[in-house]
Each structure stands twice: as structure tokens, then as C-alpha cells.
Amino acid sequence: MKKLVLFLLIFAVSCGTTENIKVISVKPSYKGQIENAKWNSSFSVEISSQEKINLLIYFPSKFEIGRPLKTLIVLHDQNQDNREWSRNSRIVKFAEQYNVVLVCPQMKNSIYSRAYFPETSAKWASVPGAVFIGENLVAYLRETLGLAAARNLTSVIGIGGGAHGAVRCGELYPDKIGGIAALSGFYDFLVMTRDKRISSVYGDFKNFKDRWEAENILSQADRLADSRMIIIHGGKDAYFPITHARMLAIKIRSLEKSNPGKYRNKYVEKASGRHDWAFWNSQLETVFEFLYTEI
């Protein structure tokens, strides 16, 4: 155990910071077979006696169980599944280059809420999506594989609806998630008041305006202090207007003026970028450089 804790501290120093580190030292419980340099589909998180969430995990070539590595939770877009990244992206190239474990949970159409309400008519699972990521998934990774062992080792990336999830989880669990990458997402509920997915969780906007505002990413952006966040959006995104990314970037800049040095973020806007894999793949190098070298 002492060796594991010592390794984590040495790793943190090698990453350039030891601030806000809360090391979780456990002996990984997993005894099954792991194939390095491949996607592994044999993992799942049980959240009830009748419910489990499947994971797809990529272990880089140098992975050794019990040796904590950087962990990147990878969220798919809405109406997709947890194999979307493995099918379409070049993320494996960067996972190998930066020695990062990729964890893709099956999130269906979750809007990453922190709670359900009496008016909630559509539940993603028995626990809300953000709670699953910040509590169930992180605990599983720590206890089973020795991953996500400290906030500076744990990041979340998402595209589209998954980008919303990445930022929301970062807001709700800043003690566990230290890095956020959001590509082509939506971040302002208040311009989406007719969206049935949102109202199916929070209730009708006309009747629950205060709840919508309280649960809105922009309303809780101050919780992103001390996290590393990169926001990327394309000017030709036909699904979520670039104004979503601009509003979040403006909000962060405003908070940064009041709290110099507390918000470590980067905003990238590409005029020709669309809501597609050609654009997202073109930005992965920038994402990994920001999360893992620009410290």
C-alpha cells in the first residue's frame, strides 16, 4: 500500500502539480484477464440487483493493474452507444502516446442530472447519470482496477450530449474530476425550454423555471474553479449552435476576472467545424496536449 501511495505522489509531481490531490489507496480487486492495447468489453458496474451499466475500456500497452494511470472517462453523443468512440475516433493513438486508460460507459440518452424529481417521467437508470459517473463509476474504477485514484489523474471528455455531461460531472464532482474536455455540446438549458428530454427530467419549464435555472450548467460554473477545462465547438454545428460554447466561455472569463488564476481553461472555435467525427478527430491532439502537457 505504501508503495502505491508513494507512486501516486511521485506521479503527481511529474505532472507538475500536487495541489488538491486526495490519494485513494486500494488494492484492485479484479482478477480476470485484461488485454492491453485493445478494447475490453467484459466490465460492467452494478447499480442495483437488477441493473448494470456496461463499460468498454481501452488499456494502453503499458498498463499494469495496481499501477495507477491517468484515467479518461469518455462520453458518447445522444442517440449513440459506448462503442461510438471505438468505431469512429482516433483516440487510441493518443491514449497510447500519453499512457491513458479510456473508459466508455453506456449512457444512452442521459442528460446527466444530479437528481430525479416528482415530475421526472423518464429516468436514464435507477440513479441519475451524473451521480453514476461521479459516484458509482469512479468508485468501481478505484476498487476494481485502481484507476481514477486522484482528481489530477481523472478527466472526462464528451461530444454533443456527452460534452454537456462532461462539464456537468466536473461541476458536481470537482473533488474527483480534475480535467474536462467538451466538444460540440450544449450548456444552457434556458435556450432549450421546449426540449422534451430536459422537461422529462426537470418538469415543464413554465412550472419549474427556478429548477431549470438552478440545474443549468451556467448557473453553477463557479464550481469549475481549479479544474482544467477545454471547450471546442464548430461554427457549422447543425445540432447545437456555437452560442452554447460562447456563453460558457464568457461565463468562465467573467468568473476568472473576479478570481484570477482559479480557472484554467482553453476555448477553441473553428469556423468550418461541423457536428461530426472529421471535426472531433481533428481536435483530439489539442485536447490531449491541454489535459496532459499544458500544466
Secondary structure, 3 states (H helix, E strand, C coil): CHHHHHHHHHHHHHCCCCCCCCCCCCCCCCCCCCCCCEEEEEEEEEEECCEEEEEEEEECCCCCCCCCCEEEEEECCCCCCCCHHHHHCCHHHHHHHHCEEEEEECCCCCCCCCCCCCCCCCCCCCCCHHHHHHHHHHHHHHHHHCCCCCHHHEEEEEECHHHHHHHHHHHHCCCCCCEEEEECCCCCHHHCCCCHHHHHHHCCCCCCHHHHHHHCHHHHHHHHCCCEEEEEEECCCCCCCCHHHHHHHHHHHHHHHHCCCCCEEEEEEECCCCCCHHHHHHHHHHHHHHHHCCC
